[in-house]
Amino acid sequence: MIKEIPFLDLGETYSEIKGELDESYHRVMNSGWYILGAEVEKFEEEYASYCGSNFCVGVANGLDALSLSLLACGIEPGDEVIVPSNTYIATWLAVTNIGAIPIPVEPDDKTYNIDVTLLESSITSRTRAIIPVHLYGQPANIDQINQIACRFELKVIEDGAQAHGAKIDNVRLGCHGDAVAWSFYPGKNLGAFGDGGAVTTNSKEIYNRLKTLRNYGSKVKYRNEECGSNSRLDPLQAAFLSVKLKFLDEWNHRRSLIAHSYLTQLNNDRILLPFVPDNLEPVWHLFVVQSENRDLLQESLKKDGISTLIHYPIPPHKQRAYSSLGFDSSVFPKASLIANQILSLPIGPHLSSEDSFRVIEAVNKFQ
Ligand SMILES: *Cc1c(COP(=O)(O)O)cnc(C)c1O
């Protein structure tokens, strides 16, 4: 029997730092304080400092981080918000959940991130914001996005859910746009042991609105300024995240070593490797290859005991959830093509070099 290589092993993370995590668990449980408070504030300060941003607000999950950021930036029902056609559906849901209209823009062929050359032609008099997604852990072309946003007076809300620690020209993501929305879903590069999210920003105004919005629209208890939501980062998760944040760079480094072996040792003509522009330092949330024979490749790897996933098999515009938006299935051909051809290989801080070597051998022999 060959040993199975899982796509990602979250249990290994717990094993590696069990002592510190268990200590945090006992500290929070013994504190008698279970909503917001010192643990959440401590993590918010640490994460803002890690990202080089002035402020951080912990929220319940990545989806809320996005939709509350849109609200905090003043986006209203009926406003148009530019989103990638190639992203996880949460990016779109954040827009539609607040009654705004997602305007999809196709990705660049090489980076899979939003194609900035297509941005201007998608802007109308009703456009208010752009949500670039730093997909698979690789930063989008934020400098050019910011320039266009500035010219058209648009807000930029970055979806950083897959890119904790990624750098552009040696500067970490965290305050390039007006706000950055983060998810701490367990499988992300910085993941909690349950749901969690945050927003980082340099704007005091956005920060203050987010603090109100996440807590029933209230700053002072039982005084409600607006109709907010209940979207608070759990103190237990905040305590776990404080521990894990200390290991984020090390774990991202291990991912980059695996990515480096993949990039240098995968050599199958039928498989396209990820492309990284010189000024970017991705954090390899996913290692995505492309093949016209994707399904056969996935099956062949499965036979060799290697688990792979597809991120994502159906683009948002083709989801039944968005049938009401009336997109014809022939629109956004790039997003559709990518969905049919991409495959995510195993990568993570606990994938051994033997296992990554087995992945390389299995991919190289595929024909
Ligand atoms: C995970 C993810 C989200 C949503 O995060 P949750 O914490 O699961 O709500 C949003 N955008 C992208 C690109 C993601 O990968």
The ligand as a MOL file (V3000), in Angstrom:
LIG
                    3D

  0  0  0     0  0            999 V3000
M  V30 BEGIN CTAB
M  V30 COUNTS 15 15 0 0 0
M  V30 BEGIN ATOM
M  V30 1 C -11.5940 31.9880 2.1330 0
M  V30 2 C -11.8980 33.1230 1.2690 0
M  V30 3 C -12.8620 34.0870 1.6090 0
M  V30 4 C -13.8520 33.9210 2.7220 0
M  V30 5 O -13.3690 33.6710 3.9720 0
M  V30 6 P -14.2870 32.9750 5.0990 0
M  V30 7 O -13.5070 33.2130 6.3390 0
M  V30 8 O -14.4330 31.5450 4.7360 0
M  V30 9 O -15.5990 33.6890 5.1140 0
M  V30 10 C -12.9820 35.2150 0.8140 0
M  V30 11 N -12.2300 35.3670 -0.2890 0
M  V30 12 C -11.3210 34.4540 -0.6750 0
M  V30 13 C -10.5190 34.6990 -1.9050 0
M  V30 14 C -11.1420 33.2940 0.0790 0
M  V30 15 O -10.2460 32.3790 -0.3260 0
M  V30 END ATOM
M  V30 BEGIN BOND
M  V30 1 1 1 2
M  V30 2 1 2 3
M  V30 3 2 2 14
M  V30 4 1 3 4
M  V30 5 2 3 10
M  V30 6 1 4 5
M  V30 7 1 5 6
M  V30 8 2 6 7
M  V30 9 1 6 8
M  V30 10 1 6 9
M  V30 11 1 10 11
M  V30 12 2 11 12
M  V30 13 1 12 13
M  V30 14 1 12 14
M  V30 15 1 14 15
M  V30 END BOND
M  V30 END CTAB
M  END
